[in-house]
Structures are given as C-alpha cells and as structure tokens.
C-alpha cells in the first residue's frame, strides 16, 4: 500500500460509522455508570437453557448442522410460531435458522434486492437497517414517524415515498428505539399498501414476546400477507439469549430457498450449541419468558411514569424494553443531553438522532435494568434536570 | 381465598423487590394510585396474606453472628382429635425454632433451628425436643453452607456483564 490508493469498497467507505460507537467509547472505562444504554435484557439466559447447551457439548454435538438448522429445532419453531402467533410455516422449506436476527435481515435483503431497488425504512429505527440495505446494493428510503403520532407510521407517509423501484418495507413492531407497537388494524393499513403496490414486508418481530398492552399481531398473520412477508425473529430479546446469536427467518418457499443459498455459502449454519440451547428454550423456557415479561412491564410502568413526572414527556411504549422520552424541554440536543448526563451523573442513555433524524430531541433509555438501578437512575436524572434547567 | 388481579400484582412486586421499595413505586409499577395501593396493602395485611416484610440477611458474613442452623427430622405420635397440630404448636413456640413443616414420607415434622453454636442446638434437641411426650425420634442435620435461601442466591456476583451501550 502506498498510502494514496484506497483498497476499500466505495459502499463501505460511504457507510456512516454507528453513532453508538462514540457513546460506547465515552462510557467505557467510567466507574459507577448506570447504563440505560443497553439494547439487551439484564436477565441471564435461563439456567435450563444454559444447562441444555452444556449437555450438548458433553455429548459431543460439536459438528455442523443442516444449513437451515437442526430439523428438530425448525419443527419446534414452526410449532411455536403457529401456537403463539397463529402463522404456519413449513419447517422443511420455509424456516431458516440464522446467526441472530441480524443475519436473517442481511440474507433477506440480499435475497431480494437488485442494485437500485428501494427499501423503505421507518425511522426512528434500529441502526442496522439502512447500512444493511446499502450493503445489499439497495437504496434505503427513510420515512420519519412523529412523536405526535406515537411514532406510528401513517399509510399516506408510506405512499408518499413509494416509487417504481420500491421493493420492500422494513417494519419493526414493537420498535427499537421507540417501543411503539402497531395494532392489528394499523398493520392492516400497511398490508393494504403492500398489496396495492405489490411490495414485500420485512417484518422484524424480534420483540414479539415483549408486547405488554393488547394483543400482539404478527404481520404474516394478516390475511393475504404471508406470501408478502419475510418474518424475522429470534431468541435474543424474549428469551434473554443475545450472546448466543440465534435467530430465524420464515418466508414463502421461493424466498426461503434464495436466502438459504446465501446462508449456505456465507455461513454454513448457525452455531450448533446455540441451536440446542434454542431447542430447550422453546420446549421449557416459556414460563421464564413470562416472568421476565412481567418484570419488564412493571419496570416500564414505573420508569415511564417517573420520566413524565420529571417533565421528560414520554408515550407509554407498548412493547420491547425502551422508553423514548423527549428531552426538548431542556433545550439541549439529544447528543448534548446524553453526553452531559453521562459525564455529570453517570447515567448512560443513547441519543435519539442515532436512530434517524426524527429521533432528535429524544433519548433511548432501556428499562431492562434492575428496579434498584432504575430508582437510582431516576434520582440522578432528576438531579441533572434541576441543575440544567433552561434559563 | 380469591384475590383480585391487582392484589396479586402487588404481592408479586413485593416478593420480587426489596422490602424497602416505596409505596409510590409499587403504585407506579402496578398502574395504581397511591391511595389504591395503600388500600390493597392494608387489605392484604388484614387478610394475613401479606404476613410480614422481611429482609434476607446472610449472617454468616458477620463476625460473632455466624451461628448454626440445623434441620431436624422429627417422628411424632399424632394425637386423637388434634393430629399433628398440637405437637407442632408445642415445638414452634420455642423461639429457637425458625420453621416447622408437616411432611409426607419417612418422618413427620421438619423443624429448622437456629442457635449460636452447635452445642446450643444439641442441647435444645436433647433437652427440649426429644423430651416432648409425642416425639418418638429425632435426626439432626447441621447446615454447612447456605447457597440459596428463600429464592435468593447468597454468593452470586452482581456485576452486569453487558457492554455499556449497544444498539
């Protein structure tokens, strides 16, 4: 290398580095930080699940599995999706076990996009959607949801950005970072648009287990939508298994087989011990999920009400484990707020602008944190607000 | 007795959180007003469903307070009309006795005793427990180490292993 020529791909060079990185660097190494900046459960994976993985290692299950994953696991997933969400997929041809929901998203996008195809990303959104669309050769088209609408997408907003090149919409409900959950009828409205413009919907349902108010509806369960849906889910959030990296994707056979092609060349298969863990999670982990969900819900109630009392107005998030309060009353930008709060009070939150333009003026706080720490965090935030009141 | 959903919710919050949790926070968690929460707490206490606000203490860490705990399997002759209840009562009234359970299986009562020393416990068993009329035999097991007590793991490391900020 002579120092002048870049060997990097243009696409990668043009990718923005994740804004989360900067905050991570800032917070890492500080002592006594209460972190509300974490996108994962505070619970450790249930012991029965960890124990099953250990057993699989003891028994010597250390080789590859089928590309699509252990058939027994796919069968269990099929049963789980049917029973919990009323959607039926064939374990042999429509389910692929992946390395986290992230890889599922990646192979889904790569399987459907030709260069220049547009994908609608509803913001504020999970940080990976836009870069993954670009990496797959597609064009991300961002739509901004508004706080006034509870960060819910309106059908006309979607219609405004649909072009001849639009291929898919990425939907995430319950949403990271807003916690917003769409009702059955709101999903129905998106479905009508998908139908009218002949679009696919990548439905990121990783937080489906963590829906607190009202009935959760899977997008694939809406009449006529199964054939248009690539349903992405996994074990990370609901089952507290983030580090296992185990997700899955359900889609009509033609799309599944296309994804499997990419998966078999790029990944071979998901880690075997994690697949055994997931199998156990589906067989016996349901009551653990229920207990964790109850606990998140109570913390949500406590935390959201406390934030509102402090003047950081916040809609009640229907799912996931994030509160997304407005910090506009402080007169600070979301980055300034997050940085000052971290340095002055040692509470880590994530600035909302990292999740897209419409996240500006908000911060994401995870309430997947023990009650004691949430109580302390509220004290510190209250202290911070008193000191930083807008003149 | 049949409890309401909110009464059960309040009980679960109390069971899973520190006894020091403010009523205000319980109210927020259960989506109740302060007054409603107070009413539920009073009612639960009145019904003796909510028996006591306890703290779990690991005395083995405190010099001079380590103490010893023993679980004693007690075989008794039940009495006509009062069954095991009368002898159980005679046993649980001793302040050294922390718990008494009626058991199925090889013996009848499981008695948990706490004392300052092994000697003290031994003396209690031989002088007080074994000499009761209905007690036929006792088998004493001393507890060597408490790993988990009433749902609380004593030696668990509390540190959060997650990275501080993640998407």
Interface residues (C-beta under 8 A of the other chain):
Chain A: X18 X20 X23 X24 X27 X28 X33 X35 X37 X38 X39 X40 X42 X126 X127 X128 X176 X294 X295 X298 X299 X301 X302 X305 X306 X348 X350 X371 X372 X375
Chain B: X9 X12 X13 X16 X17 X18 X21 X25 X28 X29 X30 X31 X160 X162 X163 X164 X165 X166 X167
